[in-house]
Amino acid sequence: MATSKDLPDVGGFIRDLRRNAKISLRQLAEQAGVSNPYLSQIERGLRKPSAEVLQQLASALRVSTPAMYLRAGLLDDKEGQGVLAAIAVDPELTMAQKQSLTQIYETFRRENARLAEATEAATTTEVATATEAATAPEAPATVAAAATGPVTPEGTPTEAVLESVAVTEAGAAPAPTTAAPEQTAARRAARKAAGAAEEEQS
């Protein structure tokens, strides 16, 4: 792998890029927002540009900022930067080819990063949905009370049918109360009548 020591000085790199782009020193200085003497000193290796100036120069020269940082020794050879470094020092490639390869490589890396983020977001959403479904309280099952007594032809207990009809028509049945006085008197009268009938038969 190439290291910063293997790379040409950043001033010579900037000069080569400028000449390859066929722009003057003054034009590049204006586009990058730096003074003409300052840029001249950078190209001659007399001044070391800051990261911000390197970024402005990279933008003006239409080269990737990481490639410019690599030339200046501001990036470690990791996380794919080794590829950029290898492209930068390959003697069989022209400057234009190096720029094109660098841009293509970074485009692929950005696209893969976006796909990875989208996949991670989709997975997180699926996990959250599954977790919510698993932790949601289940609706209590309705258990019908067992009915006793005769049943209808369909197999439904008649008491349950009558109770259902009564509740539907008159609402819930009131709580049981003591028998009304009229009901008690009627029962007594019925018992007396039954006793009288038995006496007559005897």
HULINWO-V863183 format. One record per residue. RES is the residue in one letter. PHI is phi in whole degrees, -180 to 180 (999 if undefined). Layout:
RES_PHI, RES_PHI
This chain:
M_999, A_-82, T_-117, S_-62, K_-71, D_-81, L_-88, P_-66, D_-64, V_-66, G_-63, G_-66, F_-64, I_-66, R_-63, D_-65, L_-63, R_-64, R_-67, N_-65, A_-80, K_60, I_-125, S_-80, L_-61, R_-65, Q_-63, L_-66, A_-62, E_-66, Q_-67, A_-87, G_78, V_-123, S_-78, N_-63, P_-63, Y_-63, L_-66, S_-62, Q_-67, I_-64, E_-65, R_-87, G_79, L_-89, R_-130, K_-102, P_-72, S_-77, A_-62, E_-66, V_-65, L_-61, Q_-64, Q_-65, L_-67, A_-62, S_-65, A_-67, L_-91, R_59, V_-126, S_-68, T_-62, P_-58, A_-64, M_-66, Y_-64, L_-62, R_-63, A_-87, G_76, L_-93, L_-121, D_-80, D_-84, K_-153, E_52, G_87, Q_-69, G_-62, V_-66, L_-62, A_-65, A_-63, I_-64, A_-64, V_-100, D_-69, P_-74, E_-89, L_-104, T_-77, M_-63, A_-64, Q_-66, K_-62, Q_-63, S_-63, L_-63, T_-62, Q_-65, I_-64, Y_-61, E_-68, T_-62, F_-62, R_-63, R_-64, E_-64, N_-65, A_-65, R_-64, L_-63, A_-64, E_-65, A_-64, T_-64, E_-65, A_-65, A_-65, T_-65, T_-62, T_-65, E_-64, V_-65, A_-64, T_-64, A_-64, T_-66, E_-62, A_-66, A_-74, T_-94, A_-68, P_-67, E_-80, A_-68, P_-63, A_-73, T_-85, V_-107, A_-79, A_-69, A_-67, A_-97, T_-115, G_102, P_-66, V_-121, T_-80, P_-58, E_-80, G_97, T_-88, P_-58, T_-64, E_-63, A_-66, V_-64, L_-63, E_-65, S_-64, V_-64, A_-63, V_-68, T_-66, E_-83, A_-119, G_87, A_-65, A_-69, P_-68, A_-66, P_-62, T_-124, T_-70, A_-62, A_-67, P_-57, E_-65, Q_-66, T_-64, A_-65, A_-64, R_-66, R_-62, A_-63, A_-66, R_-66, K_-63, A_-62, A_-66, G_-66, A_-64, A_-65, E_-67, E_-65, E_-64, Q_-66, S_-80
